[in-house]
Amino acid sequence: MTRLAVFIATFFHVGDIPFAPGTFGSAAGLVVFYLVGQGRLPEAIAIGVLFALGTWSGTLAERHFGMEDPGPVVIDEVMGMLITLWGIPVGWPGVLAGFVIFRAMDVVKPFPANRLEHLHGGLGVMADDAMAAVYGNLLLRLAVWALPVLQAVRR
């Protein structure tokens, strides 16, 4: 069971990349975003599934790696990208802006994200990135409003 949990928590071993695993995890989130397709309901379902899987697998991965929120665990970044982009009609420029914004929020971890990372087990692994992504979503909404070039092309 631990092997399966680590496989999920590292998002199919994307987190095993030896440098910038969080950035690669966020990039994997863009792939998931593309596969899920834009739409509030499918995005929300994917976010919920990732949060649940990440909470479960993150707890077991912390035990496996012997530390809190280990670097190889990137399912939280995958989910964070989906939250950052949730419900915003963006084209690829907007998706890339969301990527940069989320990475910044994930690194800075503004309050209360910096407090949520202290929650026990996988809940702490997932909650801090979820909160950072909520900030990312709000900032991306502002950016899309200010820079219409970030919006999805309407046909």
Stockholm file with secondary structure:
# STOCKHOLM 1.0

chainA/1-155         MTRLAVFIATFFHVGDIPFAPGTFGSAAGLVVFYLVGQGRLPEAIAIGVLFALGTWSGTLAERHFGMEDPGPVVIDEVMGMLITLWGIPVGWPGVLAGFVIFRAMDVVKPFPANRLEHLHGGLGVMADDAMAAVYGNLLLRLAVWALPVLQAVRR
#=GR chainA/1-155 SS CHHHHHHHHTTTTGGGSSSCHHHHHHHHHHHHHHHHCSCHHHHHHHHHHHHHHHHHHHHHHHHHHTSSSCTTCCHHHHHHHHHHHTTCCBCHHHHHHHHHHHHHHHHHCTTTHHHHTTSSHHHHHHHHHHHHHHHHHHHHHHHHHHCGGGBCCCC
#=GC SS_cons         CHHHHHHHHTTTTGGGSSSCHHHHHHHHHHHHHHHHCSCHHHHHHHHHHHHHHHHHHHHHHHHHHTSSSCTTCCHHHHHHHHHHHTTCCBCHHHHHHHHHHHHHHHHHCTTTHHHHTTSSHHHHHHHHHHHHHHHHHHHHHHHHHHCGGGBCCCC
//
